[in-house]
Amino acid sequence: MMPDVYVAAGSNIRPHTHLCRAISLLRGHWPGLEVSQAYANPAVGFEGDEFINLVLRLPADEPLQEVLTTLHAVEVACGREREAPRWAPRSIDLDVLLHGDLVGEFPGAVLPRPDLARRAYMLRPLAELAPDLVHPSLGRTMAELWDAFEGRSHAMRPVSLEGED
């Protein structure tokens, strides 16, 4: 059996609707899915509405390529346009952060995600969801990485996904 897969999920277009739909679809595929606290934070890399971000733990026993195929199908079901610019508003963005202890470049992903330890909106919810998880390249737990994070004052506020868009 393969170890857990951790996925960053974010949206700034009707985020409550799209994140709840994505979680529901993913839970249909991975019934044991776990969801971190959701956080609202400013868009990074472009001017736009704030994002809601969270991290998912998928009990995936399938290879990375199958996980990516499922994530892309969920993105499409949630209105994601695959050809949209990289730094632009998103209905949904699902990015694999970690797939067990895989390290390297793979079709469609670099693992662990290279900016994981530099992005508060990924690291904070991951550290809360899996504080004792060891980063396979850095050799430190997610809690240790978050404790040492220089941008801890990053403008993030906890939000509920129960709210309206």
N, C-alpha and C positions, 0 to 999 in steps of 0.2 A: 504494500500500500504506500502511495506517495504522501509526502507531508502536505500540510495546508498551503493554500495559495492565498496571498493577501493582495487585494485589489483596491486601488483608490477610485472613488466614485465622486464625480462633481457635475454641477449644472448651474447655469445662470439664466436659463430660459425656462420659466415655469418650473423651478427646481423641486418644489415639493411634489408636484405631479410626476415629473420624470424620474426622480430618485425613488419614489414609492413604487412606481411601475417597474423600474429596473430591479429593485429588491424583490418584488413579487415574482417576476419572471425568473430571476436567478434562484430564488428559494424553490421554485418548481423543479429546477434542475439539480440543485444542491440543497436538500431539505435541512441540513444541519448548519446552513449559513448563519454567521453571526455578524452583527452590525455595530459599529462604534457609535459614539456620540457624533452628531452632526454639528458642523461649525459653519457659520457665515463669515466670509472674509472678502476683502476687495479682490477684484480681478488682478491677476499677475501677468504682466507682459503686454497688456493693452488696456485701453479705456473701455469700461463696460460695467454693466450691473454686477453687483456682488454675487459671488458664488456661494453655494452650499456644498461643502465637501465632507466626506466620511470615508471610512475604510471598512472593507468587508473581509471576513475570513471564510474562505470556501473550503470545505472538506473534499477537495477534488482528488480523485484517484486516477485522473487521466493525464496524459502528457500535455505539455505546454501548448502545442499547436491546437489540440482539441479545446482547451480552455479558451484560447484566443478566438477560435471560431465561434464558440458560444457567446463570449463577451461581445464580439462584433455583431452577432445576430440580435442580441438584446439592445445594443446601441441603435441599430436600424429600426427595431420595433418601437423605440422611444423617439424616433424622428431625427436621429443623427445623420447628417449628410457627410459621407466619408470624404468628399472632395472639398469640404469647407477649409478655409485657412487655419493654420495651426493656432495662431494667437487670435482667437475670435470667440464670440459668444457660443455656448454649447447647450443643446438640449440635454445631452448626457455625454460623459466622458468616463470610460472604464479602462484603467491602466493597471496592468500587473506590476506590483511592486516587488514581490518575492514569490517564487515557486519552490518551496522547500529550500534546499541549499544550492540550487542551480546558480552558477556564475558563468557569465559569458554572453556572447552575441548570438542571438537566435533569430530566425525569420519572424519579424514583427515585434521583437522585444529585445532589450538589453537587460540582463538580470545580474544582481539586483538593480532596480531602477536607479540610474546614476544620480539623479537629483533628490532621492529619498531623504537623505540626511541633511539636505539644504532647504527643504520646503516644509515650513511649519504646518501647512494645511494637509500634508501627507503624514509627517512624522508624529505630530501630536496625537491624532486619533489612533495611529498604529501603536504608539507607546502606551496608550490607555487600554487598547484592546488586547495587546500581547506584550506586556512590559518586559517579560523575561526572554522573549524571542531574541536570539543572537543574529546580528547582521552578518551574513556569510562572508563578506569581504572585509569589514571593519573589525570584526571580532568583539563587538560591544553589544550589550542588550539595547533594545529600543528605549527602555527607560533611561539608561545611561546616556544614550545619544540625545534624548530630549532634555535631560537635566543639563547637559553641556551646550545645548543649542543657544547660539548667540542672539537669535531673533525671537526669543520667547515672548517678547512684548508685541509681536506681530498681531495686528488687529484681527483677532478671531473671537467670536462669541458663540457660545453654545446655543443651538436652536433645536426646536422640535420639528419633526417632519409632519406633524399633525396639522400645521398651519396652512393657510391659504396662499396661493401664488399671487 
